C-alpha cells in the first residue's frame, strides 16, 4: 500500500484532495445545506423534462422526511434508499463521454444515472440538507477489491462515510451495495484519502492533515454548478 501511494495517480489524487479541502473551507461549507427547490425544479424541467422534475420533487419530499427523522441513522437509511431507488450506475465515459466527471445532484437526478462519485456527492448534499453536520460526513476514496476475498484486483472507488464521533468506526454508504454497513464489515475497501469541508484525512487516520488551496479542481467546478442550481451552504 505504501508504494502504491507514491504512484503518479495517487500523487495527483493527493494534490486534488488537498485542493478540495482548501476549496471547501473557502466556500464555507461548515453548516447545513439550503436548497431553493423552486429554482431547482425549474432547472430540472428545463434541462431534463417534466418527468425528471417529478423525480426532483420526490427528492424534495424525501429530504423533508429525512430532516424530521428522529435519529441520524434513520436519515442515512432514508437518503440511501432513495438514491439507490432512483439512480442507476453508469460510468462517466458512457454518460458524459469523459473519463472522470463529478456530477451535481441536478445532473445525477436528471439523468437518473451516475458513478460512485456522483452517488457520494448526491448523498452528501442530501444528508447535509437533512441536518447532519459536516464533521460527521466524509467522502472517502478507497481501493475496492474486485472479484472476491482472495482477489488481488483493485480499482479506485468513492464511498460516503458517516462518523457518529470523529473517532467512531464509520458507516459506509456505497453505490455498489444498497445496504449500509460499518467499515469493519467492508474488508473489500482500503481507505486512501477522505475529505469534507473541515480537512483531509490520509488512510484511516483520525486526525486531519493540513489542508491547502491549489488550482481549480473538479470539485470546485461541481460546487459552482451546485450553487447555480439552487443549493447553498449557509
C-alpha positions as a printed NumPy array, in Angstrom:
array([[  0.   ,   0.   ,   0.   ],
       [  2.787,   2.458,   0.871],
       [  4.446,   2.001,  -2.524],
       [  1.107,   2.482,  -4.252],
       [  0.695,   5.891,  -2.642],
       [  3.824,   7.09 ,  -4.438],
       [  2.488,   6.122,  -7.838],
       [  1.763,   9.158, -10.056],
       [ -2.003,   8.669,  -9.978],
       [ -2.06 ,   8.78 ,  -6.17 ],
       [  0.211,  11.808,  -6.067],
       [ -2.23 ,  13.535,  -8.426],
       [ -5.097,  12.371,  -6.215],
       [ -3.433,  13.818,  -3.109],
       [ -2.948,  17.177,  -4.845],
       [ -6.586,  17.119,  -5.933],
       [ -7.867,  16.291,  -2.459],
       [ -5.728,  18.96 ,  -0.856],
       [ -7.252,  21.378,  -3.319],
       [-10.7  ,  20.076,  -2.437],
       [-10.139,  20.549,   1.286],
       [ -8.928,  24.104,   0.88 ],
       [-11.685,  24.91 ,  -1.571],
       [-14.411,  23.541,   0.649],
       [-13.186,  25.699,   3.523],
       [-13.095,  28.746,   1.277],
       [-16.734,  28.099,   0.32 ],
       [-17.756,  27.923,   3.97 ],
       [-19.457,  24.541,   3.837],
       [-19.434,  24.063,   7.587],
       [-23.16 ,  24.303,   8.188],
       [-26.411,  22.97 ,   6.819],
       [-27.255,  22.939,   3.137],
       [-30.129,  25.11 ,   1.941],
       [-31.913,  24.314,  -1.295],
       [-34.11 ,  26.67 ,  -3.323],
       [-36.382,  23.897,  -4.503],
       [-38.482,  26.079,  -6.825],
       [-35.334,  27.115,  -8.667],
       [-34.028,  23.561,  -8.641],
       [-37.253,  22.118, -10.101],
       [-37.453,  24.783, -12.827],
       [-33.926,  23.999, -13.953],
       [-34.622,  20.281, -13.829],
       [-37.69 ,  20.617, -16.064],
       [-35.891,  22.968, -18.45 ],
       [-32.896,  20.665, -18.894],
       [-34.336,  17.183, -18.459],
       [-38.098,  17.438, -18.902],
       [-41.232,  17.245, -16.78 ],
       [-40.782,  13.565, -15.878],
       [-37.415,  14.194, -14.256],
       [-38.827,  17.258, -12.486],
       [-41.212,  14.823, -10.81 ],
       [-38.146,  12.957,  -9.55 ],
       [-36.627,  16.145,  -8.14 ],
       [-39.927,  16.877,  -6.365],
       [-39.785,  13.381,  -4.915],
       [-36.245,  14.21 ,  -3.774],
       [-37.576,  17.329,  -2.018],
       [-40.283,  15.297,  -0.285],
       [-37.73 ,  12.691,   0.786],
       [-35.416,  15.364,   2.199],
       [-38.245,  16.877,   4.223],
       [-38.991,  13.419,   5.608],
       [-35.325,  12.812,   6.393],
       [-34.998,  16.169,   8.133],
       [-37.799,  15.143,  10.506],
       [-36.377,  11.702,  11.276],
       [-35.665,  11.123,  14.955],
       [-32.181,   9.678,  14.58 ],
       [-29.285,  10.248,  12.225],
       [-29.23 ,   6.556,  11.351],
       [-32.8  ,   6.954,  10.12 ],
       [-31.7  ,   9.925,   7.993],
       [-28.954,   7.79 ,   6.473],
       [-31.382,   4.982,   5.658],
       [-33.965,   7.31 ,   4.092],
       [-31.427,   9.075,   1.878],
       [-29.578,   5.894,   0.922],
       [-32.783,   4.081,  -0.02 ],
       [-33.937,   6.978,  -2.215],
       [-30.646,   7.266,  -4.073],
       [-30.458,   3.537,  -4.777],
       [-34.072,   3.502,  -5.886],
       [-33.755,   6.402,  -8.331],
       [-30.127,   6.269,  -9.581],
       [-28.618,   3.548, -11.765],
       [-24.879,   3.057, -12.001],
       [-23.322,   4.362, -15.212],
       [-19.682,   5.222, -15.924],
       [-18.653,   8.765, -16.778],
       [-17.357,   7.588, -20.14 ],
       [-20.749,   6.221, -21.138],
       [-22.752,   9.073, -19.628],
       [-20.621,  12.152, -20.299],
       [-18.024,  10.922, -22.778],
       [-15.088,  11.679, -20.459],
       [-13.006,   9.538, -18.12 ],
       [-13.823,  11.408, -14.918],
       [-16.676,  13.864, -14.315],
       [-18.134,  14.893, -10.963],
       [-21.859,  15.497, -11.451],
       [-24.063,  17.807,  -9.427],
       [-27.223,  16.487,  -7.728],
       [-29.323,  18.069, -10.505],
       [-27.327,  16.283, -13.197],
       [-27.393,  12.947, -11.375],
       [-31.127,  13.139, -10.675],
       [-31.763,  14.479, -14.169],
       [-30.045,  11.568, -15.869],
       [-31.135,   9.079, -13.227],
       [-27.616,   7.702, -13.531],
       [-24.135,   8.249, -12.165],
       [-20.931,   6.641, -10.986],
       [-19.542,   6.281,  -7.473],
       [-18.558,   9.963,  -7.066],
       [-21.997,  11.079,  -8.232],
       [-23.741,   8.811,  -5.71 ],
       [-21.496,  10.089,  -2.913],
       [-21.982,  13.764,  -3.824],
       [-25.764,  13.378,  -4.039],
       [-25.881,  11.575,  -0.705],
       [-23.539,  14.133,   0.884],
       [-25.671,  17.117,  -0.204],
       [-28.855,  15.276,   0.77 ],
       [-27.631,  14.463,   4.27 ],
       [-26.37 ,  17.999,   4.803],
       [-29.837,  19.268,   3.837],
       [-31.366,  16.701,   6.209],
       [-29.432,  18.255,   9.084],
       [-26.35 ,  16.084,   9.549],
       [-23.326,  18.254,  10.323],
       [-20.318,  18.217,   8.044],
       [-17.963,  16.896,  10.717],
       [-19.87 ,  13.599,  10.626],
       [-19.582,  13.088,   6.877],
       [-16.572,  12.329,   4.694],
       [-16.251,  11.45 ,   1.042],
       [-13.759,   8.584,   1.042],
       [-11.508,   7.419,  -1.781],
       [-10.782,   3.721,  -1.409],
       [ -9.156,   0.847,  -3.211],
       [-12.025,  -1.59 ,  -3.774],
       [-11.087,  -5.248,  -4.102],
       [-12.908,  -6.817,  -7.012],
       [-13.635, -10.498,  -7.587],
       [-13.888, -11.959,  -4.099],
       [-11.85 , -12.155,  -0.869],
       [ -8.811, -13.816,  -2.482],
       [ -8.626, -11.457,  -5.431],
       [ -5.7  ,  -9.071,  -5.804],
       [ -7.555,  -6.904,  -8.325],
       [ -8.475,  -3.443,  -7.036],
       [ -9.9  ,  -0.293,  -8.53 ],
       [-10.288,   3.297,  -7.347],
       [-13.716,   3.917,  -5.839],
       [-15.53 ,   6.536,  -3.743],
       [-17.976,   5.992,  -0.89 ],
       [-19.557,   8.229,   1.727],
       [-18.712,   7.679,   5.369],
       [-20.798,   8.717,   8.391],
       [-18.954,   9.159,  11.715],
       [-21.062,   9.437,  14.872],
       [-17.938,  10.92 ,  16.52 ],
       [-14.575,  11.887,  14.983],
       [-13.031,   8.612,  16.162],
       [-16.013,   6.33 ,  15.538],
       [-15.995,   3.488,  13.087],
       [-17.765,   4.912,  10.036],
       [-20.914,   3.622,   8.443],
       [-20.408,   3.238,   4.688],
       [-22.864,   4.332,   2.   ],
       [-21.804,   2.757,  -1.284],
       [-23.1  ,   2.985,  -4.85 ],
       [-22.371,  -0.719,  -5.357],
       [-24.156,  -2.033,  -2.238],
       [-27.672,  -0.97 ,  -1.289],
       [-27.285,  -1.669,   2.441],
       [-25.346,   0.479,   4.906],
       [-22.592,  -1.401,   6.754],
       [-19.919,  -0.486,   9.315],
       [-16.458,  -0.201,   7.829],
       [-15.379,  -3.357,   9.699],
       [-17.864,  -5.315,   7.58 ],
       [-16.351,  -3.968,   4.355],
       [-12.907,  -5.637,   4.238],
       [-13.022,  -5.193,   0.461],
       [-12.41 ,  -1.438,   0.901],
       [ -8.995,   0.02 ,   1.774],
       [ -9.147,   3.768,   2.525],
       [ -6.702,   6.019,   0.713],
       [ -7.926,   9.549,   1.471],
       [-11.095,  11.119,   2.813],
       [-12.278,  14.706,   2.951],
       [-15.011,  17.097,   3.919],
       [-15.167,  20.847,   4.401],
       [-13.016,  20.656,   7.519],
       [ -9.97 ,  18.918,   6.131],
       [ -8.247,  15.965,   4.579],
       [ -7.516,  12.613,   6.193],
       [ -4.919,  10.125,   4.961],
       [ -5.944,   6.469,   5.062],
       [ -7.718,   5.606,   8.295],
       [ -6.208,   8.47 ,  10.305],
       [ -8.394,  10.03 ,  12.995],
       [ -6.784,  13.477,  12.777],
       [ -6.963,  15.554,   9.605],
       [ -3.863,  16.54 ,   7.687],
       [ -3.312,  20.219,   6.982],
       [ -5.413,  21.44 ,   4.085],
       [ -4.113,  23.646,   1.297],
       [ -5.557,  25.721,  -1.502],
       [ -4.462,  24.956,  -5.03 ],
       [ -5.535,  25.397,  -8.599],
       [ -9.012,  24.676,  -9.949],
       [-10.314,  21.161,  -9.454],
       [-13.283,  19.028, -10.44 ],
       [-14.783,  19.713,  -7.038],
       [-14.553,  23.459,  -7.493],
       [-16.354,  23.077, -10.795],
       [-19.129,  20.959,  -9.306],
       [-19.516,  23.336,  -6.361],
       [-20.074,  26.218,  -8.742],
       [-22.689,  24.221, -10.629],
       [-24.371,  23.173,  -7.379],
       [-24.706,  26.806,  -6.331],
       [-26.092,  27.82 ,  -9.729],
       [-28.707,  25.097,  -9.39 ],
       [-30.09 ,  26.493,  -6.134],
       [-28.073,  24.701,  -3.443],
       [-26.155,  26.824,  -0.962],
       [-24.301,  26.15 ,   2.282],
       [-25.005,  28.795,   4.903]])
